[in-house]
Amino acid sequence: MALISLLAQEGGHKTLWDPTILGFLVVLSAIGLFCGSVYLLLGTNLGARLGFLVAGACLFGFMVLLSSLWITTATPLNSPKGRPPGWKVKEVVNSPTDSKVAAVHNITKEGDAVSEENLALLRPAVDGALVTKAPVANNPSPPQPLAEFSATTDYLVDFKGFQTFTTGGGSKNLFWHTPEYALVQFCPALEQEPLPGQPPPTPVCDPLQAKRFVVMEYDRGSLRQPPWVYFFTSLVLFCLFLLGLHWYEKDARERAKESNLRPVPSS
């Protein structure tokens, strides 16, 4: 255990050993240390079979209570989390009718226009898709098939006369949601040299390059999905261990009944 703890604190380049194999070893060691010690104590007092059933029922009963707290908290800060909600860029097209998403073909006529204030909520997702990210040391560059600008100032989305719309959204049958899409128009910025002693010029679109559109879809995420998975899995295992305890008690009663009915040999 001391060796595994020492290896877990080592840094350096990530390999198959660290963190993959080392992570499995740490988890298995933790399970063997905490759960195994409880089972060893119960097994020496109740027997191997009954001790295993009692330890398992207590463990998964505790997990049911813990996952219930994860589900009911307003912001599960200390619980397992899924994907956070946010806008995801799907494609870049020259015209809304060129998109593979049929819902945005008539979005300029049937959709809701986005104000300049609400456009700021869409800009981070657009920047993440169109701007090339700098590679992190010792890590490969992430795939960015739509990246074509080196900085966020190389293109504009809030130019005069921009066309940005949203469509869809809302719940459907209480448990399902209607997909929500956004169409954001952008244009490459014109390169302008600042004059000496003058403030930086106002960014404008490059008249020689065409304006294009970014098609986006709102991903509602799955922040609370892992707690629900833990809850139902723990509940099923808890019920199975309770069923095992019930069967164990029935077998014990049958054995006691048979021992009482067995004739005592005469001397």
C-alpha distance (Angstrom), angle and dihedral (degrees) to the residues before:
residue distance angle dihedral
M1 . . .
A2 3.79 . .
L3 3.80 89.9 .
I4 3.82 92.3 50.4
S5 3.81 90.7 48.0
L6 3.80 90.4 50.4
L7 3.80 92.1 49.3
A8 3.81 91.2 48.1
Q9 3.80 90.2 59.8
E10 3.78 94.6 54.0
G11 3.78 118.0 104.5
G12 3.77 132.1 -163.7
H13 3.76 136.4 96.2
K14 3.81 115.8 -4.6
T15 3.80 114.1 -114.6
L16 3.80 138.7 163.7
W17 3.80 88.7 -85.4
D18 3.81 94.7 48.7
P19 2.98 116.2 67.5
T20 3.84 104.1 -5.5
I21 3.81 105.8 50.7
L22 3.79 92.9 25.6
G23 3.81 90.5 52.7
F24 3.81 91.9 54.0
L25 3.81 90.9 48.4
V26 3.80 92.5 51.1
V27 3.82 92.2 49.7
L28 3.81 93.8 46.6
S29 3.81 90.7 46.8
A30 3.80 91.4 50.7
I31 3.81 91.7 49.9
G32 3.80 91.1 47.8
L33 3.80 92.4 47.7
F34 3.81 100.8 46.1
C35 3.81 104.9 25.7
G36 3.81 93.8 31.9
S37 3.79 93.9 53.0
V38 3.83 91.5 52.1
Y39 3.80 91.4 48.0
L40 3.80 90.8 48.4
L41 3.81 91.0 53.7
L42 3.82 93.4 46.9
G43 3.79 93.2 42.2
T44 3.79 92.9 56.2
N45 3.83 91.1 52.5
L46 3.82 104.0 33.5
G47 3.77 103.2 24.1
A48 3.79 130.9 -100.8
R49 3.82 97.8 -78.0
L50 3.81 99.5 41.0
G51 3.81 91.9 40.2
F52 3.83 90.2 54.0
L53 3.82 92.1 49.6
V54 3.81 93.5 47.9
A55 3.82 93.3 46.0
G56 3.81 92.1 48.1
A57 3.82 93.7 46.9
C58 3.82 91.4 49.8
L59 3.80 93.2 46.8
F60 3.80 96.8 49.8
G61 3.80 92.4 38.6
F62 3.79 87.3 57.5
M63 3.82 89.8 47.2
V64 3.82 90.0 53.1
L65 3.81 90.6 54.3
L66 3.81 93.0 43.8
S67 3.82 94.7 48.2
S68 3.83 88.9 47.1
L69 3.80 88.4 58.5
W70 3.81 89.9 47.7
I71 3.81 90.2 54.2
T72 3.80 97.5 45.7
T73 3.81 99.1 45.7
A74 3.80 115.2 102.0
T75 3.81 94.2 -133.4
P76 3.83 111.8 18.4
L77 3.79 95.9 -148.2
N78 3.80 95.8 160.6
S79 3.80 99.0 36.5
P80 3.80 132.7 89.0
K81 3.78 110.3 -83.9
G82 3.78 136.2 -159.2
R83 3.79 130.1 -153.6
P84 3.82 116.6 -32.7
P85 3.83 115.6 -124.9
G86 3.77 119.0 -103.7
W87 3.78 147.0 121.7
K88 3.80 118.4 -65.7
V89 3.81 123.6 -160.9
K90 3.79 112.6 -129.3
E91 3.82 104.4 177.1
V92 3.80 147.6 -24.3
V93 3.82 117.2 -121.9
N94 3.78 137.7 175.4
S95 3.81 93.1 -132.0
P96 3.82 135.0 12.7
T97 3.79 90.0 -115.9
D98 3.82 89.6 60.5
S99 3.78 92.8 62.2
K100 3.79 122.3 109.1
V101 3.82 88.2 -137.7
A102 3.79 107.9 86.9
A103 3.82 92.5 -160.7
V104 3.83 92.7 70.5
H105 3.81 98.2 48.6
N106 3.82 91.5 93.1
I107 3.80 97.5 22.7
T108 3.81 93.0 118.7
K109 3.81 89.1 61.8
E110 3.81 103.6 30.7
G111 3.81 102.0 27.5
D112 3.79 131.8 86.6
A113 3.79 117.1 -99.6
V114 3.82 114.9 -121.8
S115 3.78 118.1 -131.7
E116 3.78 123.2 -133.3
E117 3.82 90.5 -105.5
N118 3.82 93.7 53.1
L119 3.79 90.2 44.4
A120 3.80 87.6 71.9
L121 3.81 88.3 66.5
L122 3.80 90.9 58.9
R123 3.81 97.2 42.9
P124 3.86 97.8 78.7
A125 3.81 92.3 57.6
V126 3.81 90.9 47.0
D127 3.81 90.9 49.7
G128 3.79 90.8 50.0
A129 3.80 91.4 55.6
L130 3.82 103.1 37.2
V131 3.82 102.1 36.0
T132 3.80 118.6 75.4
K133 3.79 111.9 -120.6
A134 3.78 119.8 -133.7
P135 3.82 111.1 -115.0
V136 3.79 116.9 -109.9
A137 3.80 118.1 -125.1
N138 3.81 114.0 -88.7
N139 3.81 91.3 4.2
P140 3.81 129.0 98.9
S141 3.78 118.3 -113.6
P142 3.81 113.3 -95.9
P143 3.82 116.5 -113.6
Q144 3.79 111.8 -96.4
P145 3.80 109.0 174.5
L146 3.82 93.5 172.1
A147 3.82 99.0 44.1
E148 3.81 112.8 119.0
F149 3.82 105.2 144.9
S150 3.78 129.1 72.8
A151 3.82 96.2 -152.0
T152 3.79 138.9 20.0
T153 3.81 90.2 -115.0
D154 3.82 91.7 62.5
Y155 3.80 92.2 81.3
L156 3.81 138.8 29.8
V157 3.78 133.2 -139.2
D158 3.82 98.8 170.3
F159 3.78 98.7 56.4
K160 3.80 122.0 136.1
G161 3.80 110.8 -71.9
F162 3.82 96.1 12.7
Q163 3.80 116.2 169.9
T164 3.79 113.8 -141.7
F165 3.79 122.1 156.2
T166 3.79 140.8 169.8
T167 3.78 130.3 -152.8
G168 3.79 137.6 -179.4
G169 3.76 125.8 16.5
G170 3.78 131.3 129.8
S171 3.79 131.8 99.2
K172 3.78 126.3 -68.7
N173 3.82 122.4 -156.4
L174 3.82 89.3 -11.5
F175 3.82 95.1 -85.3
W176 3.80 101.4 53.8
H177 3.79 131.4 60.1
T178 3.77 131.7 -143.7
P179 3.82 110.4 -120.2
E180 3.79 113.2 -102.7
Y181 3.80 120.6 -148.4
A182 3.78 134.4 -173.9
L183 3.79 131.4 -161.0
V184 3.81 114.6 -154.7
Q185 3.80 120.4 -172.0
F186 3.80 117.6 -148.9
C187 3.78 137.5 174.2
P188 3.82 133.4 -162.1
A189 3.80 111.2 -102.8
L190 3.77 120.8 -116.1
E191 3.79 114.0 -113.4
Q192 3.82 108.4 -118.6
E193 3.77 127.3 179.3
P194 3.82 113.0 -138.4
L195 3.80 114.5 -122.6
P196 3.82 118.0 -122.2
G197 3.78 111.1 -92.2
Q198 3.80 92.8 6.9
P199 3.83 128.6 108.9
P200 3.81 116.8 -103.8
P201 3.82 111.6 -78.1
T202 3.79 119.9 -105.9
P203 3.83 110.3 -96.7
V204 3.79 113.5 -110.8
C205 3.78 134.8 178.4
D206 3.77 119.8 -91.4
P207 3.83 104.8 -109.7
L208 3.81 91.6 -153.6
Q209 3.81 94.4 60.1
A210 3.77 125.2 67.3
K211 3.79 124.1 -116.8
R212 3.80 114.3 -115.4
F213 3.78 138.6 -171.6
V214 3.79 134.7 -119.0
V215 3.81 115.1 -147.1
M216 3.80 112.8 -149.1
E217 3.79 136.0 -178.4
Y218 3.78 125.7 -157.7
D219 3.78 112.1 -121.7
R220 3.79 109.4 -155.4
G221 3.78 90.4 -159.4
S222 3.78 129.2 -145.9
L223 3.81 104.7 -104.1
R224 3.81 94.1 146.6
Q225 3.80 98.3 36.3
P226 3.86 96.6 91.8
P227 3.86 93.4 53.7
W228 3.80 90.0 52.1
V229 3.81 90.8 49.1
Y230 3.82 90.2 50.4
F231 3.81 90.7 47.2
F232 3.81 97.9 51.9
T233 3.81 93.6 40.1
S234 3.81 91.8 50.0
L235 3.81 91.5 44.7
V236 3.81 92.6 53.4
L237 3.81 92.8 47.4
F238 3.81 91.1 45.1
C239 3.81 90.5 53.9
L240 3.82 91.2 47.6
F241 3.81 91.6 52.7
L242 3.81 90.3 47.9
L243 3.79 88.7 50.8
G244 3.80 89.2 50.6
L245 3.81 90.0 52.0
H246 3.80 89.6 50.0
W247 3.80 91.8 51.8
Y248 3.80 90.2 46.7
E249 3.81 90.4 53.9
K250 3.80 91.8 48.3
D251 3.81 90.6 51.3
A252 3.80 90.5 48.8
R253 3.81 91.1 51.5
E254 3.80 91.4 48.5
R255 3.80 91.1 50.8
A256 3.81 91.1 48.4
K257 3.81 91.0 48.7
E258 3.79 92.5 49.8
S259 3.82 91.6 48.8
N260 3.81 91.0 52.2
L261 3.82 92.9 49.4
R262 3.79 94.0 46.6
P263 3.85 109.6 105.6
V264 3.76 117.1 -113.9
P265 3.81 111.0 -122.6
S266 3.79 113.8 -116.7
S267 3.73 119.8 -123.2
